[in-house]
């Protein structure tokens, strides 16, 4: 994600109880977010709406453990 979105999304993810597991900083920021499976569609729609599709994301699938 572009740097200008990082703090806003980090705050909002906390408000939704979506946990940031890892942050990687370079020319853009990559974050790994734990979203409960039953909220995955809500998460995708929320990110698209909140950022007006300015933040790209990749679904890494279901992780157990």
C-alpha positions, 0 to 999 in steps of 0.5 A: 500500500502507499505510505499515505494509507498506512496509519489510517488503515492500521487504526481502522483495522484495529477498530474492526479487530483485524490483526496486523501480523507483519509489516514490511516497508520498502517503496510501498508497505506490505502488511499481513492481516489476520481476518476471521474467515467469516469476515473475509468478504466484509474485509475485501469490500470494506478496504475497496470502499474505504480506499476507493480501490487505491490499495491493492490486496492479495488473499493468501488463503486460509491459515490454521493455527 
